[in-house]
Amino acid sequence: MVYGAGSGWSLAAWRAEARILSRKDSKKNRSYGILELSFPAYAYMNTADQLYSFLNRVDTAHVEGRVGDSEPLFARWLVDIIEGSFTDPFSEKKPDSTARGRAASLLGRLGSEEYRPLLLAAANGPFDESLAIGVIHGLSGLGCDPDGESVDAVTSLAKRSGVGRPAVHYAACDALLSLARFSSGDVRDRAVRAIVSFSADPWTEQVQKYAHKALETLLHQ
């Protein structure tokens, strides 16, 4: 008991353990992640910082190694651009395919495995050449492919592009080379086999030569 003087000649007393032993209601479990964070509407927007200047800002921050605690904000808006859910509040213009592709590439370069499902979802969506190239670069930027889904997505995008879009095929060869370097076991073997497939018909002669160079690079590591 804790005692203290009351009014007049009275003596007040409290049970000290009552407060110590009290319990607050437990909070519900929450999932934490970079993309779980939210921001006030257009917290990252102002009249001088429109779509492409934002992409340039992310690119520069990554190259200079100063993304830091800006990553959640960068990632959230990049995802909005990729999904086409972002609308410019000053012109009501949605991002074009070039912006979406560049955003996908930048998201992968930020390097978190948390972004992989989003890039895979974009790979499985309606085909667009610029977006496909960006997604391919983005998946390769994440490094290791733990289950082969990145290899499959890159290969699928190249096949869906047909034989007349060599830019997609060059990007696929580069990405498969990177995935082969940073993956192991069956996934690495699948990436190598995919590169080999680009070294033969039906791909163009230039793409076949590019694939051969990728294989030579891999063999001489």
GIBELGI-V215798 format. One record per pair of residues at least 24 apart in sequence whose C-alpha atoms are under 10 Angstrom apart, sorted by the first residue. I is the first residue (numbers start at 1). J is the second residue. Records with the same first field share a line. If there is no record, write none. Layout:
I=J ; J
This chain:
33=72 ; 114
34=71 ; 72 ; 73 ; 74 ; 75 ; 76 ; 112 ; 114 ; 115
35=71 ; 72 ; 73 ; 74 ; 75 ; 76 ; 77 ; 79 ; 114 ; 115
36=72 ; 76
37=72 ; 73 ; 76
38=72 ; 73 ; 76
39=72 ; 73 ; 76 ; 77
42=77 ; 88 ; 89
43=73
44=73 ; 74 ; 77
45=88 ; 89 ; 90
46=89 ; 90
47=89 ; 90
50=88 ; 89 ; 90
51=77 ; 81 ; 86 ; 87 ; 88 ; 94 ; 95 ; 99
52=95 ; 99 ; 102 ; 103
54=78 ; 103
55=99 ; 102 ; 103 ; 106
56=102 ; 106
58=103 ; 106 ; 107 ; 110
59=102 ; 103 ; 105 ; 106 ; 107 ; 109 ; 110
62=106 ; 109 ; 110
63=109
67=110
71=107 ; 110 ; 112
74=103 ; 106 ; 107 ; 110
75=103 ; 104 ; 106 ; 107 ; 108 ; 110 ; 112 ; 115
76=107
77=103 ; 107
78=102 ; 103 ; 104 ; 105 ; 106 ; 107
79=103 ; 104 ; 107 ; 115 ; 118 ; 119
82=107 ; 118 ; 119 ; 122 ; 131 ; 134 ; 135
83=118 ; 119 ; 121 ; 122 ; 125
96=130 ; 131
97=128 ; 129 ; 130 ; 131 ; 132 ; 134
98=128 ; 129 ; 130 ; 131 ; 132 ; 133 ; 134
99=130 ; 131 ; 134
100=128 ; 130 ; 131 ; 132 ; 134 ; 135
101=128 ; 129 ; 130 ; 131 ; 132 ; 133 ; 134 ; 135 ; 136 ; 137 ; 138
102=130 ; 131 ; 132 ; 133 ; 134 ; 135 ; 137 ; 138
103=131 ; 134 ; 135 ; 138
104=130 ; 131 ; 132 ; 133 ; 134 ; 135 ; 136 ; 137 ; 138 ; 139
105=131 ; 132 ; 133 ; 134 ; 135 ; 136 ; 137 ; 138 ; 139 ; 140 ; 141
106=134 ; 135 ; 137 ; 138 ; 141
107=134 ; 135 ; 137 ; 138 ; 139 ; 141 ; 142
108=134 ; 135 ; 136 ; 137 ; 138 ; 139 ; 140 ; 141 ; 142 ; 143
109=137 ; 138 ; 139 ; 140 ; 141 ; 142 ; 143
110=138 ; 141 ; 142
111=138 ; 139 ; 140 ; 141 ; 142 ; 143
112=141 ; 142 ; 143
113=139 ; 142 ; 143 ; 144 ; 145
114=142
115=139 ; 142
116=142 ; 145 ; 149 ; 150
117=149 ; 150
119=150 ; 153
120=149 ; 150 ; 152 ; 153 ; 154
121=153
122=153
123=150 ; 152 ; 153 ; 154 ; 156 ; 157
124=153 ; 156 ; 157
127=157 ; 160 ; 161
128=157 ; 160 ; 161
129=157 ; 158 ; 160 ; 161 ; 165 ; 167 ; 168
130=167 ; 168
131=168
132=157 ; 158 ; 160 ; 161 ; 167 ; 168 ; 171 ; 172
133=157 ; 158 ; 167 ; 168 ; 169 ; 170 ; 171 ; 172 ; 175
134=168 ; 171
135=171 ; 172
136=168 ; 169 ; 171 ; 172 ; 173 ; 174 ; 175 ; 176
137=168 ; 171 ; 172 ; 174 ; 175 ; 176 ; 178
138=175
139=175 ; 176 ; 178 ; 179
140=171 ; 172 ; 174 ; 175 ; 176 ; 177 ; 178 ; 179 ; 180 ; 182
141=175 ; 178 ; 179
142=178 ; 179 ; 182
143=175 ; 178 ; 179 ; 180 ; 181 ; 182 ; 183
144=178 ; 179 ; 180 ; 181 ; 182 ; 183 ; 184 ; 187 ; 188
145=178 ; 179 ; 180 ; 181 ; 182 ; 183 ; 184 ; 187 ; 188 ; 191
146=179 ; 182 ; 183 ; 184 ; 185 ; 186 ; 187 ; 188
147=183 ; 184 ; 186 ; 187
148=179 ; 183 ; 186 ; 187 ; 188 ; 189 ; 190 ; 191
149=187
150=175 ; 176 ; 179 ; 187 ; 191
151=175 ; 176 ; 179 ; 180 ; 187 ; 188 ; 190 ; 191 ; 192 ; 194
152=176 ; 187 ; 190 ; 191 ; 194
154=191 ; 194
155=191 ; 194 ; 195 ; 197 ; 198
158=198
159=203
162=202 ; 203
163=201 ; 202 ; 203 ; 204 ; 207
164=203 ; 204
165=203 ; 204
166=203 ; 204 ; 206 ; 207
167=207
168=207
169=195 ; 198 ; 203 ; 204 ; 206 ; 207 ; 208 ; 210 ; 211
170=198 ; 206 ; 207 ; 208 ; 210 ; 211 ; 214
172=198 ; 211
173=198 ; 199 ; 207 ; 208 ; 210 ; 211 ; 212 ; 213 ; 214 ; 215
174=210 ; 211 ; 214
176=211 ; 214
177=211 ; 214 ; 215 ; 217 ; 218
178=214 ; 218
180=218
181=218 ; 221
192=218
